Amino acid sequence: MVNNGAAGHAMTSEYSERTRGAGVVIDTARDLFLRALEHTLEAETKESRLKPFCFADFGTADGGTSMATMEAAIQLVRKVHPEREILVVYEDQATNDFRPVFTKYTG
């Protein structure tokens, strides 16, 4: 299935499947990442806890390779700081169609 963006750029829904290798690396590193995040949250100062916690996905594409890790990270921040603002930044080429990323998050 092909999703044509507003500018006519095609993004296939199979993109994450074609980049499964990147997903395997991210999935394999997830526990290490979450432990590091937990240590970071524990080591924060009172002043830094007043600021939004920021995550970034560089080279997002359709977001499929990092989605589970981002969700786990957000859940961990919410567990430690339930009221804290969270900022997730998605970055990719100017021609990237980001609609699939937000469709996955919003249904």
C-alpha positions in Angstrom: 0.0 0.0 0.0 1.3 3.4 -0.9 0.5 6.6 1.0 1.1 9.6 -1.3 1.9 12.8 0.7 0.5 16.2 0.0 3.6 16.9 -2.1 3.1 13.7 -4.0 6.0 11.9 -2.3 5.2 8.2 -1.8 5.9 6.5 1.5 5.0 2.8 1.7 3.5 1.4 4.8 6.1 -1.4 4.5 8.9 1.0 5.2 9.5 -0.3 8.7 9.5 -3.9 7.4 12.1 -3.0 4.9 14.3 -1.4 7.6 13.8 -4.2 10.0 17.6 -4.3 10.7 17.4 -0.9 12.3 14.4 -2.0 14.4 16.3 -5.0 15.6 19.2 -2.8 16.8 16.8 -0.5 18.5 14.9 -3.3 20.1 18.1 -5.0 21.3 19.4 -1.8 22.9 16.0 -0.9 24.5 16.8 -2.3 28.0 20.2 -0.6 28.1 18.6 2.6 27.0 15.8 2.4 29.6 18.3 1.7 32.4 20.3 4.7 31.3 17.1 6.8 31.2 16.3 5.6 34.7 19.7 6.7 36.0 19.3 10.0 34.2 16.0 10.7 35.9 17.4 9.8 39.3 20.4 12.1 38.9 18.4 15.1 37.7 18.4 18.3 39.8 15.2 19.9 41.0 15.6 22.7 38.5 15.9 20.3 35.5 12.8 18.4 36.7 10.8 21.6 36.0 11.7 21.5 32.3 10.1 19.2 29.7 11.9 15.9 29.2 13.0 15.7 25.6 13.4 12.7 23.3 14.5 12.8 19.6 14.2 10.4 16.8 16.6 11.4 14.0 15.8 9.9 10.7 12.2 9.1 11.7 10.8 7.9 8.4 7.4 6.4 9.4 8.5 6.1 13.1 7.9 2.3 13.1 11.5 1.3 14.1 11.5 3.4 17.2 7.9 3.5 18.3 8.0 0.8 21.0 11.2 2.3 22.5 9.7 5.8 22.5 6.5 4.5 24.2 8.5 2.6 26.8 10.6 5.7 27.5 7.6 7.9 27.9 6.0 5.4 30.3 9.2 5.4 32.4 9.2 9.2 32.6 5.5 9.2 33.5 6.1 6.6 36.2 8.9 8.7 37.8 7.4 12.1 37.2 3.7 11.8 36.4 3.1 15.5 35.8 6.2 16.3 33.8 5.9 17.6 30.3 7.4 15.4 27.6 8.6 16.7 24.3 9.2 14.2 21.5 11.0 15.5 18.4 10.8 13.7 15.1 13.4 14.7 12.4 13.9 13.5 8.9 14.4 14.9 5.4 12.2 17.8 4.3 10.4 15.6 1.9 9.4 13.0 4.6 5.7 12.4 5.0 5.3 12.6 8.8 1.6 11.7 8.7 2.2 8.0 9.3 4.1 8.8 12.5 1.2 10.8 13.9 -1.4 8.3 12.6 0.4 5.6 14.6 0.3 7.7 17.8 -3.3 9.0 17.4 -4.9 6.1 15.7 
